[in-house]
Amino acid sequence: MRCPVCGAEDSLSPLGELDVKWELPRLRFKRPDLLDARPAFAASRGRACRSCGVLLPFLDEKKLEKLREEFDELIPVAPDPTPETPPSPESPS
C-alpha cells in the first residue's frame, strides 16, 4: 500500500486500533441549522507510515455508513481555497 502523504510504497502498517486517552479523533462539519448537532465522525482505527510517520485515521463500518448517508448534506468548516488565493492563517483548510 502506498502512503498518501510521502508516496512510499509498502510503508503503511497493518490496521490498528487508535488508543487515545480522552476521546477518539473526529472529523467535524458545520451544523446544518442553528439547533442541529454538528455532524461528527469518530475514527477508531488507523495506519501509520514507517517512512514519514503520518498517522492515518479510519472510520469503522458503522460510522462509514453514516458518513455515506449524510455525505451530500455535509457543510465544510471553511471554503476550499482557490489556486490564486492562499488560505488565511486562521483557516483550517
LOKE-779945 format. One record per residue: residue number from 1; residue in three letters; x negated, y negated, z of N, C-alpha, C in turn. Coordinates in nm, 4 decimals. Layout:
BEGIN
NUM	Ala	X	Y	Z	X	Y	Z	X	Y	Z
...
***
This chain:
BEGIN
1	Met	-0.0838	0.1175	0.0000	0.0000	0.0000	0.0000	-0.0890	-0.1249	0.0000
2	Arg	-0.0513	-0.2266	-0.0752	-0.1290	-0.3495	-0.0886	-0.0808	-0.4539	0.0126
3	Cys	-0.1751	-0.5229	0.0763	-0.1420	-0.6309	0.1695	-0.0892	-0.7500	0.0902
4	Pro	0.0287	-0.8036	0.1258	0.0829	-0.9170	0.0517	0.0089	-1.0486	0.0789
5	Val	-0.0774	-1.0526	0.1803	-0.1496	-1.1756	0.2125	-0.2868	-1.1785	0.1457
6	Cys	-0.3697	-1.0777	0.1703	-0.5057	-1.0785	0.1151	-0.5191	-0.9938	-0.0110
7	Gly	-0.4221	-0.9069	-0.0390	-0.4244	-0.8255	-0.1597	-0.5065	-0.6988	-0.1503
8	Ala	-0.5605	-0.6685	-0.0325	-0.6431	-0.5483	-0.0173	-0.5594	-0.4222	-0.0401
9	Glu	-0.6144	-0.3275	-0.1143	-0.5475	-0.2006	-0.1424	-0.5589	-0.1060	-0.0237
10	Asp	-0.4572	-0.0310	0.0020	-0.4568	0.0734	0.1057	-0.5090	0.0238	0.2404
11	Ser	-0.4708	-0.0985	0.2781	-0.5213	-0.1540	0.4034	-0.4142	-0.1673	0.5106
12	Leu	-0.2873	-0.1369	0.4777	-0.1809	-0.1528	0.5771	-0.1691	-0.0286	0.6638
13	Ser	-0.1498	-0.0528	0.7918	-0.1347	0.0563	0.8880	-0.0014	0.1272	0.8662
14	Pro	0.0147	0.2429	0.9272	0.1473	0.3049	0.9274	0.2455	0.2162	1.0032
15	Leu	0.3728	0.2389	0.9826	0.4765	0.1629	1.0511	0.4700	0.1911	1.2007
16	Gly	0.4680	0.0860	1.2793	0.4645	0.0997	1.4244	0.5727	0.0151	1.4883
17	Glu	0.5925	0.0323	1.6178	0.6908	-0.0474	1.6908	0.6251	-0.1759	1.7391
18	Leu	0.6966	-0.2867	1.7260	0.6466	-0.4126	1.7804	0.6761	-0.4129	1.9299
19	Asp	0.5772	-0.4450	2.0091	0.5928	-0.4470	2.1535	0.5599	-0.5870	2.2027
20	Val	0.6638	-0.6647	2.2272	0.6443	-0.7989	2.2806	0.7073	-0.8045	2.4181
21	Lys	0.6476	-0.8836	2.5040	0.6895	-0.8820	2.6437	0.8314	-0.9346	2.6649
22	Trp	0.8658	-1.0482	2.6040	0.9948	-1.1098	2.6355	1.1023	-1.0791	2.5320
23	Glu	1.0671	-1.0920	2.4063	1.1701	-1.0839	2.3029	1.1053	-1.0467	2.1701
24	Leu	1.1795	-0.9779	2.0849	1.1289	-0.9434	1.9525	1.1212	-1.0676	1.8650
25	Pro	1.0247	-1.0723	1.7727	1.0208	-1.1854	1.6793	1.1480	-1.1868	1.5951
26	Arg	1.1997	-1.3068	1.5730	1.3257	-1.3188	1.4994	1.3105	-1.4140	1.3818
27	Leu	1.3811	-1.3835	1.2758	1.3945	-1.4710	1.1611	1.5269	-1.5424	1.1795
28	Arg	1.5217	-1.6773	1.1927	1.6442	-1.7530	1.2222	1.6750	-1.8508	1.1101
29	Phe	1.8046	-1.8780	1.0930	1.8524	-1.9696	0.9902	1.9420	-2.0743	1.0543
30	Lys	1.9755	-2.1798	0.9781	2.0652	-2.2827	1.0299	2.2037	-2.2247	1.0509
31	Arg	2.2761	-2.2822	1.1469	2.4131	-2.2375	1.1712	2.5035	-2.2863	1.0582
32	Pro	2.5947	-2.2015	1.0122	2.6825	-2.2399	0.9024	2.7832	-2.3478	0.9410
33	Asp	2.8191	-2.3548	1.0690	2.9153	-2.4529	1.1174	2.8729	-2.4915	1.2588
34	Leu	2.9180	-2.6032	1.3063	2.8770	-2.6549	1.4365	2.8993	-2.5543	1.5500
35	Leu	3.0096	-2.4827	1.5478	3.0420	-2.3905	1.6568	2.9964	-2.2467	1.6311
36	Asp	2.9434	-2.2187	1.5142	2.8972	-2.0835	1.4823	2.7581	-2.0587	1.5405
37	Ala	2.7301	-1.9338	1.5696	2.5968	-1.8961	1.6171	2.4978	-1.9024	1.5013
38	Arg	2.3720	-1.9288	1.5333	2.2680	-1.9266	1.4305	2.2435	-1.7831	1.3887
39	Pro	2.2470	-1.7532	1.2588	2.2118	-1.6181	1.2152	2.0665	-1.5886	1.2508
40	Ala	2.0428	-1.4735	1.3121	1.9077	-1.4342	1.3524	1.8916	-1.2845	1.3326
41	Phe	1.7729	-1.2444	1.2919	1.7444	-1.1036	1.2649	1.6143	-1.0677	1.3347
42	Ala	1.6229	-0.9827	1.4371	1.5059	-0.9444	1.5165	1.4314	-0.8299	1.4494
43	Ala	1.2996	-0.8431	1.4440	1.2141	-0.7391	1.3864	1.1636	-0.6488	1.4974
44	Ser	1.1810	-0.5188	1.4799	1.1403	-0.4246	1.5837	1.0245	-0.3348	1.5399
45	Arg	0.9848	-0.3447	1.4141	0.8761	-0.2613	1.3624	0.7805	-0.3477	1.2823
46	Gly	0.6611	-0.2967	1.2568	0.5663	-0.3749	1.1801	0.4500	-0.2930	1.1288
47	Arg	0.3718	-0.3563	1.0449	0.2475	-0.3006	0.9926	0.1399	-0.4075	1.0085
48	Ala	0.0145	-0.3641	1.0194	-0.0979	-0.4571	1.0295	-0.1974	-0.4271	0.9181
49	Cys	-0.2617	-0.5312	0.8667	-0.3636	-0.5155	0.7636	-0.4999	-0.5037	0.8307
50	Arg	-0.5739	-0.4000	0.7975	-0.7064	-0.3830	0.8578	-0.8100	-0.4748	0.7941
51	Ser	-0.7777	-0.5358	0.6804	-0.8728	-0.6268	0.6154	-0.8624	-0.7697	0.6691
52	Cys	-0.7409	-0.8242	0.6743	-0.7269	-0.9643	0.7155	-0.6592	-0.9809	0.8513
53	Gly	-0.5997	-0.8752	0.9048	-0.5409	-0.8817	1.0378	-0.3984	-0.9325	1.0433
54	Val	-0.3374	-0.9598	0.9290	-0.1994	-1.0089	0.9308	-0.1069	-0.9016	0.9887
55	Leu	-0.0076	-0.9453	1.0623	0.0942	-0.8574	1.1172	0.2229	-0.8826	1.0404
56	Leu	0.2794	-0.7790	0.9805	0.3999	-0.7902	0.9000	0.5165	-0.7262	0.9739
57	Pro	0.6075	-0.8067	1.0290	0.7234	-0.7501	1.0986	0.8285	-0.7021	0.9995
58	Phe	0.9056	-0.5990	1.0399	1.0106	-0.5413	0.9579	1.1388	-0.5272	1.0393
59	Leu	1.2517	-0.5380	0.9704	1.3818	-0.5156	1.0335	1.4119	-0.3659	1.0344
60	Asp	1.4861	-0.3214	1.1370	1.5314	-0.1828	1.1353	1.6529	-0.1730	1.0413
61	Glu	1.7017	-0.0529	1.0180	1.8100	-0.0316	0.9204	1.9369	-0.1097	0.9548
62	Lys	1.9721	-0.1139	1.0830	2.0941	-0.1841	1.1246	2.0847	-0.3339	1.0953
63	Lys	1.9721	-0.3940	1.1303	1.9543	-0.5373	1.1074	1.9352	-0.5686	0.9595
64	Leu	1.8724	-0.4768	0.8861	1.8581	-0.4946	0.7419	1.9945	-0.4943	0.6742
65	Glu	2.0829	-0.4078	0.7163	2.2182	-0.4047	0.6608	2.2918	-0.5353	0.6913
66	Lys	2.2757	-0.5875	0.8128	2.3377	-0.7153	0.8489	2.2830	-0.8278	0.7617
67	Leu	2.1505	-0.8279	0.7376	2.0889	-0.9277	0.6501	2.1474	-0.9188	0.5095
68	Arg	2.1613	-0.7992	0.4590	2.2178	-0.7806	0.3243	2.3605	-0.8341	0.3160
69	Glu	2.4386	-0.8117	0.4212	2.5774	-0.8589	0.4224	2.5865	-1.0111	0.4254
70	Glu	2.4973	-1.0774	0.4979	2.5035	-1.2223	0.5162	2.4116	-1.2995	0.4219
71	Phe	2.3367	-1.2309	0.3382	2.2308	-1.2906	0.2580	2.2743	-1.4148	0.1801
72	Asp	2.3850	-1.4087	0.1103	2.4286	-1.5194	0.0250	2.4764	-1.6412	0.1040
73	Glu	2.5081	-1.6246	0.2323	2.5566	-1.7358	0.3136	2.4484	-1.7990	0.4017
74	Leu	2.3279	-1.7439	0.4011	2.2215	-1.7960	0.4875	2.1754	-1.9337	0.4410
75	Ile	2.1536	-2.0233	0.5370	2.1117	-2.1602	0.5089	1.9681	-2.1756	0.5589
76	Pro	1.8750	-2.2169	0.4718	1.7364	-2.2307	0.5169	1.7231	-2.3412	0.6211
77	Val	1.6198	-2.3308	0.7043	1.5966	-2.4330	0.8063	1.5353	-2.5589	0.7467
78	Ala	1.4729	-2.5476	0.6301	1.4162	-2.6632	0.5606	1.4201	-2.6332	0.4113
79	Pro	1.4366	-2.7356	0.3293	1.4368	-2.7095	0.1847	1.2991	-2.6648	0.1378
80	Asp	1.2962	-2.5858	0.0317	1.1694	-2.5445	-0.0271	1.1027	-2.6663	-0.0894
81	Pro	0.9728	-2.6849	-0.0658	0.9059	-2.8000	-0.1268	0.8945	-2.7814	-0.2775
82	Thr	0.9017	-2.8900	-0.3512	0.8821	-2.8829	-0.4951	0.7320	-2.8874	-0.5216
83	Pro	0.6859	-2.8355	-0.6352	0.5405	-2.8319	-0.6612	0.4739	-2.9686	-0.6546
84	Glu	0.5445	-3.0747	-0.6937	0.4818	-3.2073	-0.6933	0.4888	-3.2766	-0.5579
85	Thr	0.5653	-3.2228	-0.4635	0.5800	-3.2854	-0.3329	0.5346	-3.1890	-0.2233
86	Pro	0.4216	-3.2171	-0.1578	0.3781	-3.1279	-0.0493	0.4738	-3.1383	0.0693
87	Pro	0.4927	-3.0289	0.1448	0.5815	-3.0337	0.2606	0.5254	-3.1261	0.3683
88	Ser	0.6148	-3.1832	0.4461	0.5697	-3.2682	0.5561	0.5099	-3.1809	0.6655
89	Pro	0.4231	-3.2354	0.7511	0.3634	-3.1562	0.8595	0.4672	-3.1009	0.9561
90	Glu	0.5834	-3.1662	0.9683	0.6872	-3.1189	1.0599	0.7692	-3.0058	1.0007
91	Ser	0.7592	-2.9826	0.8702	0.8417	-2.8832	0.8019	0.7929	-2.7426	0.8319
92	Pro	0.8849	-2.6504	0.8698	0.8439	-2.5125	0.8959	0.8171	-2.4329	0.7700
93	Ser	0.8460	-2.4874	0.6514	0.8228	-2.4113	0.5290	0.6931	-2.4481	0.4633
***
